[in-house]
Amino acid sequence: MLALKKSLLMLSILVSLIIIIDYNVQGMIVPQSDNLTMATNSLKVSQSQSHSPLHDHTLFSTIHMLRFLNPKLLVKEYHRAMRGKASWLTCQVCSAAVGLIRLYPSLSTVQTIFTNVCSLGYEEYRVCEGLSQLFGEELIHILVHSTLTNSEVCGLVIGTSCMPTSARYPHGDKWTLPLLPLSDDVTNVLLDLEHRNQLQQAIKEPSKNESTILHLSDLHLDIYYQPNAPAACSEPLCCRATSTANKRSYGAGFWGSMDNCDSVLRTIENLLTTISQQHSDQYRYLLLTGDYIPHDIWNTTKDEIIHTTRTFNGLIKKHVPADKIIIPVIGNHESHPVDQFCPQDLNKQFSSQWLYEELLQQWKQWIPSEYHETFRQYGYYAVVDGKARFIVLNMNYCARLNFFNVLRYLDMGDMLHWMQRQLQNATLSDQYVYLVGHIAPDEDECFTHWVITYRDIIQTYKNIIRGQFFGHTHLDEIRIYYSNQPNDPQPIGVAYLAPSVTTYLNVMPSFRFYSTDPDNGQLMDHMTYYLNLTKANQVGKQFHPFETYEPIWDFEYSARHSYNLTSLSPKSWHQFTQQALGNPIFLRRYYQHYGRYNDDQTDTKSISTMLNVIDRVFVRV
């Protein structure tokens, strides 16, 4: 995912550079600076294709600035764009990129752009070449058929600041998805729940008899992981026999490596064995919130995706007791190419139905039969167990990096309306709800207008939504959603982004339990465990063979005890964040859990770095 984001930003910059450095595209020479007027006129002629003219001053300014760009500035712009915080410069080069592909919609255009990313030294040539082959046809199809202007496309993909102010949400109806009307029955129940919640002040203490949820996220199983292979390499994924060692490389560990490496099969099996032997009576529900595929995104095939998901699914069936309720989710890495999810009714050629049908065969014993067709078409479903309703979302339909959302940007797969109908049914059935997905809705990862609609939905149903469970970032985080009152926004919901099982990008493997009130489903606490991988690899060297050593998964922390929370309510979490902003002890504690005490986390981290991590918590749209 990180490699793709980096490549896409560099793609935007390269497109503008191509205008300067004389490339042959579709048999035409793209003019250099001596012929800029002719180039500008050519782009204006293509206005009907690109949906937005590239004005003279925009083209001249972009080219002039790109000639003298400092590489450090490119890196800074990349990190800003990753978080949906596009600058004027990034917006200009993105608009130029979209315009050029629309003007010259050929695979050679896309391949030239991607492969020349490598000339800047940002990725290996084979990575860029692989990405161009995977994404070429889709990018061309999307940009040619989208009705959005260049700036609107860039506003969706890299940040709303790329759009003119008059075109941004909430101006006009383009970005507004009307919520479904509430029946009188639903309204009355919600009002009654609001009244009862205001009267209920008592805080219940957790007990050992509560039903519990087990949460595993972002496993990223790499069946090609090889001990002693380069753990630091020149590709986005290392620890393979094919990895090319770089200057700081070292041998991959037996149980895993905290670098650009994914999960070892034996470590995942050890994790599942540990849970089965030590924690089997502590949970009823198992949430698997997506990303089972490794990070070799330039090298994936459908066959490899199928093989890896079947391998992991076999481990779950082998180690998880049959009486557990298993709730799997689709992550952004399960698609081919990565991040791209297209319903069949949008385009059959690029449809994700092959993936949905394959996963349905693997998961059909866990997905209720009445949702099989819904899952086959769109990849989402629901599970009802007594008073608990799990609404399982395909969060790739909100993701900025799912480029098919450019073609259907309001509600891909009708999922938000489906979610509202599920919440209405739960309200009338006296059920409480857990929302489950891969990507947590925030402006870093999702379209702003999509997050706003999501916020409005959870605000309406906040009194029956008991928890929101996601993953994706690999870090131990929360998101707090606030109401839409402009003068006095109140915390209305909390999303839990579980720490990953994979070590990818220097984190310890982890898993988590949530304790819940058996009467009303309220979350009481969460408890996180982790594997000290550095210790496991060092101690394991004393055993011959390695397999005779069993790594120890340590208890890391309890949310309520570590953060001194009175409850896991949105209000209590909000109070904690305000305390952390003014108390370095709580601030550092959250930051340490954020990265699971990884080897690079020391007491020398600046307060500003830790404050930036806390700033990610707040979702105010």
Number of C-alpha atoms within 10 A of each C-alpha: 16 12 19 18 16 18 25 22 23 25 23 23 24 26 26 23 22 22 20 20 12 14 17 14 18 13 7 10 12 20 19 17 16 9 11 18 15 14 19 19 14 14 23 19 14 18 16 11 22 26 19 19 20 23 12 16 10 16 21 14 12 20 22 13 11 17 11 8 10 10 10 9 10 17 15 10 18 21 16 17 22 20 16 24 20 24 15 11 17 25 24 24 26 30 28 28 25 24 28 23 21 26 20 18 22 17 20 15 23 26 18 20 27 29 23 22 26 18 12 12 9 17 21 17 16 14 23 25 21 17 24 23 17 19 20 18 15 18 20 19 17 16 25 20 13 18 16 18 20 26 25 23 24 27 26 25 25 30 29 25 19 27 19 11 11 9 16 18 16 13 11 10 9 13 18 16 16 10 13 13 9 13 9 9 11 17 16 13 14 20 12 12 17 15 12 12 11 8 9 8 8 6 9 11 10 15 12 8 11 17 18 24 20 23 25 22 31 31 27 28 26 22 19 16 26 21 18 15 21 26 28 25 23 18 21 22 24 29 32 21 13 13 17 17 18 13 8 9 17 16 15 23 24 21 26 28 32 24 19 20 30 30 29 26 21 15 20 21 16 18 21 19 17 17 19 15 10 10 13 16 12 19 19 15 19 18 23 25 29 25 25 28 29 26 24 19 24 23 15 21 14 13 8 14 19 17 14 19 20 17 15 20 16 12 16 16 10 13 17 17 13 10 8 14 19 21 21 23 25 25 26 26 25 27 24 20 22 23 22 23 28 27 20 17 10 14 12 11 9 19 17 22 19 17 21 24 18 15 22 18 14 16 17 15 11 14 21 14 12 11 15 19 15 15 22 22 20 23 29 27 26 21 19 14 10 8 15 18 20 22 21 24 25 25 23 27 33 27 28 26 25 19 23 27 25 22 18 15 21 22 17 21 21 11 20 22 16 17 20 20 14 17 24 20 14 22 22 14 10 12 20 23 26 19 19 28 27 28 26 25 24 27 23 20 24 26 27 24 23 23 21 21 20 19 23 17 18 20 19 17 22 18 21 22 25 21 23 20 23 31 29 23 17 25 20 21 22 22 23 22 28 23 19 17 8 9 6 9 12 18 22 22 26 25 21 18 25 28 32 29 25 30 26 26 19 20 29 27 28 30 22 22 23 22 23 22 18 14 9 13 22 21 19 22 22 20 17 22 20 23 23 20 24 17 11 19 19 13 14 20 13 10 12 9 9 14 12 9 15 15 20 16 19 12 14 18 16 17 19 18 12 13 18 13 16 18 19 19 19 19 17 15 24 23 14 18 20 12 15 20 16 11 12 14 12 18 22 19 15 22 23 17 18 21 20 24 18 19 14 12 14 11 8 7 12 10 13 9 11 20 17 11 15 21 13 16 18 17 21 18 16
